[in-house]
Amino acid sequence: MTSKTFNLTSIALMAAVTCIVGPLAIPIGPVPVSLTPLAVFLSVYILGTKNGTISFLLYLLIGAVGVPVFSGFTGGLGKLAGPTGGYLIGFIFMALIAGWFIHHFYDKVIFQFFGMVLGLAVVYAFGTAWLAISAGMTFRAALAAGVLPFIVFDLIKIAVSIAIGRTIRKRLPFLTQSQQAR
């Protein structure tokens, strides 16, 4: 398999994984507990910054055209414009930030963890701002509804993605560090 074919297949596979786990959500308010952050973290951990981000963009495109791959088995542009749309857009930046830290601190888990937390903070900022605007909430109310209940769950997702991501990378000897950086 050529490198280009491998990259395209890997991107499609991780987009499919995100499409499978993204809709699984526990509704606890205007923002549900979702496995999407885990899928995004795994994508950039396994595929690298560029390909992991492309994988998530493909997922967004699939959802934007109406395929029910977003939380709660929803899809369409209305979901992106709705109260949780800011979180979905924020995941793009989370992928870029987390991927950068994973690549540049390949053997330093603490820095990878920090990069993932930083990326997550960007998601929270985008999501909270958009939730406040679209739902007519104060920033404080949006923060209470869209961030505070998720911090512990998201930290667990980061730890799980590091454990799984490191294991998968070690078991893919044909995927060199330079390929993962893309």
C-alpha positions as CSV (number, residue, x, y, z in Angstrom):
1,M,0.0,0.0,0.0
2,T,1.4,3.4,-0.9
3,S,1.9,6.1,1.6
4,K,-0.9,8.2,0.0
5,T,-3.3,5.3,0.0
6,F,-2.4,4.5,3.6
7,N,-3.0,8.1,4.6
8,L,-6.4,8.4,2.9
9,T,-7.5,5.1,4.3
10,S,-6.4,6.1,7.8
11,I,-8.2,9.4,7.6
12,A,-11.4,7.7,6.4
13,L,-11.1,5.1,9.1
14,M,-10.8,7.6,11.9
15,A,-13.6,9.7,10.4
16,A,-15.7,6.6,10.5
17,V,-14.7,5.9,14.1
18,T,-15.8,9.5,15.0
19,C,-19.0,9.0,13.1
20,I,-19.7,5.9,15.2
21,V,-18.9,7.3,18.6
22,G,-19.9,10.9,18.0
23,P,-23.6,10.3,18.2
24,L,-23.3,8.4,21.5
25,A,-24.2,10.9,24.1
26,I,-25.8,11.3,27.5
27,P,-28.1,14.4,27.5
28,I,-27.6,16.3,30.8
29,G,-28.7,19.8,29.6
30,P,-28.1,21.9,26.5
31,V,-24.7,20.2,26.0
32,P,-24.5,16.4,26.2
33,V,-21.7,14.2,27.5
34,S,-20.2,12.9,24.2
35,L,-17.3,10.7,23.1
36,T,-16.4,13.1,20.3
37,P,-13.4,14.6,22.2
38,L,-12.0,11.0,22.7
39,A,-12.3,10.3,19.0
40,V,-10.6,13.6,18.1
41,F,-7.7,13.0,20.6
42,L,-7.2,9.5,19.3
43,S,-7.3,10.7,15.7
44,V,-4.5,13.2,16.2
45,Y,-2.6,10.8,18.5
46,I,-2.6,8.0,15.9
47,L,-2.6,9.9,12.6
48,G,-0.7,13.1,13.5
49,T,-1.8,16.7,13.5
50,K,-2.6,17.1,9.8
51,N,-4.3,13.8,9.1
52,G,-6.1,13.7,12.4
53,T,-7.5,17.2,11.8
54,I,-8.5,16.3,8.2
55,S,-10.3,13.3,9.7
56,F,-12.3,15.5,12.0
57,L,-13.1,17.9,9.2
58,L,-14.4,15.0,7.1
59,Y,-16.6,14.0,10.1
60,L,-17.9,17.6,10.3
61,L,-18.6,17.6,6.6
62,I,-20.5,14.3,6.8
63,G,-22.6,15.7,9.7
64,A,-23.1,19.1,8.0
65,V,-24.8,17.5,5.0
66,G,-27.3,15.9,7.3
67,V,-26.0,12.4,8.2
68,P,-26.9,11.9,11.9
69,V,-23.3,11.6,13.2
70,F,-23.4,14.4,15.8
71,S,-24.4,13.9,19.4
72,G,-27.8,12.4,19.9
73,F,-27.8,11.1,16.3
74,T,-28.4,14.5,14.8
75,G,-26.9,16.2,11.7
76,G,-27.2,19.1,9.4
77,L,-26.1,22.7,9.3
78,G,-28.7,23.5,12.0
79,K,-26.7,21.5,14.5
80,L,-23.6,23.5,13.7
81,A,-25.6,26.8,14.1
82,G,-27.3,25.5,17.3
83,P,-26.2,25.8,20.9
84,T,-23.5,23.1,20.6
85,G,-22.0,24.3,17.3
86,G,-19.2,26.2,18.9
87,Y,-17.9,23.0,20.5
88,L,-17.9,21.2,17.2
89,I,-16.0,24.1,15.6
90,G,-13.7,24.3,18.6
91,F,-12.7,20.6,18.0
92,I,-10.8,21.7,14.9
93,F,-8.5,23.9,17.0
94,M,-8.3,21.3,19.7
95,A,-7.0,18.8,17.0
96,L,-4.4,21.3,15.8
97,I,-3.2,22.2,19.3
98,A,-3.2,18.7,20.8
99,G,-1.6,17.3,17.6
100,W,1.2,19.9,17.8
101,F,2.0,18.9,21.4
102,I,1.8,15.2,20.7
103,H,4.2,15.6,17.8
104,H,6.7,17.9,19.4
105,F,6.7,16.1,22.7
106,Y,6.6,12.6,21.3
107,D,8.1,10.9,24.4
108,K,6.8,13.3,27.1
109,V,3.3,12.3,28.2
110,I,3.0,15.2,30.6
111,F,3.4,17.7,27.8
112,Q,1.0,15.8,25.6
113,F,-1.5,15.9,28.4
114,F,-1.0,19.6,28.8
115,G,-1.4,20.1,25.1
116,M,-4.7,18.2,25.1
117,V,-5.9,20.2,28.1
118,L,-5.0,23.4,26.3
119,G,-6.8,22.2,23.2
120,L,-9.8,21.3,25.3
121,A,-9.8,24.8,26.9
122,V,-10.1,26.3,23.4
123,V,-13.1,24.0,22.7
124,Y,-14.6,25.2,26.0
125,A,-14.0,28.8,25.0
126,F,-15.6,28.5,21.6
127,G,-18.4,26.4,22.9
128,T,-19.2,28.6,25.9
129,A,-19.2,31.7,23.8
130,W,-21.5,30.2,21.1
131,L,-23.8,28.6,23.7
132,A,-24.2,32.0,25.4
133,I,-25.0,33.7,22.1
134,S,-27.2,31.1,20.5
135,A,-29.2,30.2,23.7
136,G,-29.4,33.8,25.0
137,M,-27.5,32.8,28.2
138,T,-25.0,34.8,30.2
139,F,-21.4,33.7,29.9
140,R,-21.5,32.4,33.4
141,A,-24.6,30.4,32.8
142,A,-23.2,28.9,29.6
143,L,-20.0,28.1,31.5
144,A,-22.0,26.3,34.2
145,A,-24.0,24.4,31.6
146,G,-21.4,23.7,29.0
147,V,-18.1,23.3,30.8
148,L,-18.2,22.6,34.5
149,P,-20.1,19.3,34.3
150,F,-17.7,18.0,31.7
151,I,-14.2,18.7,33.1
152,V,-13.8,15.3,34.9
153,F,-15.2,13.3,32.0
154,D,-12.9,15.1,29.6
155,L,-9.8,14.6,31.7
156,I,-10.6,10.9,31.7
157,K,-11.0,11.0,27.9
158,I,-7.6,12.5,27.7
159,A,-6.0,9.9,29.9
160,V,-7.7,7.1,27.9
161,S,-6.7,8.6,24.6
162,I,-3.1,8.8,25.7
163,A,-3.1,5.2,26.9
164,I,-4.8,3.8,23.8
165,G,-3.0,6.1,21.4
166,R,0.5,5.2,22.7
167,T,-0.4,1.5,22.6
168,I,-1.7,1.7,19.0
169,R,1.4,3.8,17.9
170,K,3.7,1.2,19.4
171,R,1.9,-1.6,17.5
172,L,2.1,0.1,14.1
173,P,5.8,-0.2,13.3
174,F,5.1,0.8,9.7
175,L,3.8,4.1,10.9
176,T,6.9,6.1,11.6
177,Q,7.1,9.2,13.8
178,S,7.5,11.4,10.7
179,Q,4.3,10.0,9.2
180,Q,2.4,10.6,12.4
181,A,3.5,14.2,12.5
182,R,1.7,15.0,9.3
